[in-house]
Amino acid sequence: MTQPDSVVIAASRDDPDAFAAIFDRYSAMLYRYVVKRLGPEVAEDLVGETFLIAFQKRHRYDQDHADARPWLFGIITKLISRYRRREAARYRALERTPAEHAAVGPDEQVLADVTAQTARPELARALAGLSRGDRDVLLLIAWADLSYEETAGALGIPIGTVRSRLNRARRKLRDALGGTDPTKERNDG
């Protein structure tokens, strides 16, 4: 039986090697999320930095939270914010990429899996046009598959703010894509 994350993190306070289990559980998930947000060129570095920060802050982890995913996604989202300008520039570049030549590398293929190739420039434009907060909420729910509660925990905001940001982001995406919503609707909030 796998121990809850909170138990593993608590154990790592006395046995630092125990923290490796948290890395093993979530590094691939965080890596995939960063690849979708920023591309593979920075994903490994950001995931490594996330776990370094988490390891350094493990003594302050709230043991009432059995699942460390929201905590880790909160850390990585803050790191991604540092790359916001690069992210926006990337979306602008994707917007200029012709749809028929859009999927040329692994990072482009990941984005192609999220939406149809023909909607790609419009999706990139719409994502670039969202506020950082709206974009973070949308992508944590759509790409990291976090619940509303987990997203609220990851970003340190009330669940009502998650709901309003997600609603606003989806509305803007639908408008930009001619009524199509490329995000999956969730009823877990």
N, C-alpha and C positions, 0 to 999 in steps of 0.2 A: 504494500500500500504506500502510495506516495504521500509524503508529509506536506501539509499546507506550506505555502511560501513563508508565512509569518513564523512558523516553527523553524524552518531552515535558516531564515535571516537571524532569528534569535540565537540559534546554535552557532552561527558564524561569528558572533561577537567574541566567543571564547575560542572557536576553531575557525580561523579565517578561510581555510580550505573548503569548508562547508558551503561557502557562498558560490562555489563553482556550479552547484546544482541550479541556482537561479539563472546563471548564465546559460547553462545547458537547456533549460526550459524555454527561455525567451529570446535568446540572441537571434535565432533565425526569424522569428516573428517580427522583431524590431528591425532587423535588416531588410526584410521585404517591405515594411512600411516606409523606411527611409528611401529605398530604391524607387518606390512609387512617387514619393514627394520630391526627391532631389536627384535621383539617379545613382547608379552604382559607384560613381567616382568618389563619393564622400560617405557612402553608407557604412562601410567597415569602420572608418574613423569615428563616425558619430556613435555607432553602437558601442565601440570600445570605450569612448568617452562617457557614454551613458552608464556603463557598468563600473567604470572607475568612480564616477560621482556616487552611484548607488552604494558601492562598497564603502566609500569614505563616509557616507551618511547612514550606513546600516544601523548605527547605534540610536538613531533618531526615528527609525521606522516605526509606524503606529501598528502595534501588535494586534489591534482590533480588526485589522484588514488582513484576512487570510490570503487574499489574492494580490500579488505584487504587480500585476499588469498595469493597473491605473497609475501606480507610483512610477513605474518605469516609463510608461508612455508620457507621463507628465514631464519627466526629466528630458526625454528625447524631443518632446515638442518644444521645450525651451531652447534646446540646442539647435533645432531646426529654425527657430526664429532668428538665430544669428545668421543663418544663411538665406534669410527672406529675400534680400535683394537678388541673390543668385537664382533663387526659385522663381521670382517674378520674371527675371530675364530669360530663364529657361522656358517658361510658358509663352513669353513673347516670341521666342525662337520657334517653338513648336507651332505657334499660330501661323507663322510664315511658311512652314513646311507643307508642301503639297501633299494632299491626302494619299495619293497613289504611291508616294515615296516615303511615307511617314515611318514605317516600321523597318528600320535598317539595323538596329542593334538591340541588345537584350532589354535595355531600359525603355526603349520605344515600344518593344513588344509587350512589356508589362502594361503600359498605358493603353495600348491597343486592346488588351483584354478587358479593360474597364469600360470602354465605349467603342462604338463602331468607328472605323477609320474615317468615314466621311464626316463625322461630327467632331473629329479631333481638333481642328483649328478653332472651332467655335467653343469647344469645351476648354481648351487652353486659354482662350480669351476670357471666358467666363470665370475660370478659376483665378486668373491673374487679376480680374476686376473685383474679386471678393476682398473684404477686409481680412486682416490676418486672423482675427478671432473667429469670423464666420468660416474661413477656409480650414482652420485647425479643427473646429468642431465637425464640419462636414467630412474631412478626410479621416479623422479618428473613428468616426462611425462607419463610413463607407469602406475605407481601406484597412483600418486596423481592427474592424469588427468589434469595437467596444460598444457597450450599452450606453444609454444616456447617463446612468449613474456613474459608470466607470469613466466616461468622458468628463463629467463634472469633477470627479476626483482627480483625474489627470491634469486638468487645467486649473483646478482650485476655484471653480465658479459654481454658483447655484444651478441646480438642475433646470430651473425655469429659464435661465440664461442659455443653457444648452438647447433647450427646445426652441426658443425664439431665434437663436443664431442658425440652427439647422433649418428651421422653416424659411427664414430669410434667404439662406444660401441656396436651398432647393428651388425657391421661387425664382431667384435670379438665374440659376442654371436652366430651369425650364424655359424662362423667357428668352434666354440667349440661344437655346437649342430648339426654338420653335415649338415649345410645348412638350418636349421629351425630357424625362428626368432620368439621367444615367445612374443615379444612386438607387440602391435598393431601399424600399420603404421598410421601416422597422416598426413594430408594434410593441417593443419591449420597454418603452419609456413610461 
